[in-house]
Amino acid sequence: MTYLLYYQAVNPIEVRLAAISAYRRLPCTESDQSHFLNLYTNKHEDTELRIAAYLAIMQCPSAHAIRCIKDTLYSEDVNQGKKYTVRNWTILVARSI
C-alpha cells in the first residue's frame, strides 16, 4: 500500500516523500529496492523524490543497485541530484576506510 503512495504522481510530493521515508523502518526487500530504483532512474520525477529514493536504496544496497545508480549518474542531467549522490558516496567511502 505504501508503494502506491510514493509511486503515484497524483499524490502530493509531501505524501510521496513521507511514504518513502516510512520504508526506512522496514526490512529491505528486493521488490522494494526495484521500485526505488525505478523511481531514482526516472528523470521525469522531482529531484527531491529521486534523492529520497536513492537514500532508501542505500539503506541496504546491492551490487545491482550500485551499478544502476552509477549508470544513472553517467547520464544524469539534473546537477542537484548528481552532486548529492556523488557527495554521499564520497562520505560513505571515507567512513569505510
Number of C-alpha atoms within 10 A of each C-alpha: 6 13 14 11 18 25 19 11 12 9 13 11 16 11 13 22 20 14 18 21 16 12 17 15 8 8 9 15 9 12 9 15 21 14 15 25 22 15 21 27 19 13 15 9 13 15 17 14 21 22 19 19 24 23 19 22 24 16 14 14 15 13 8 11 19 14 11 15 19 14 12 17 18 9 11 15 11 12 11 12 20 19 12 13 18 13 11 14 13 11 11 11 9 9 8 6 5
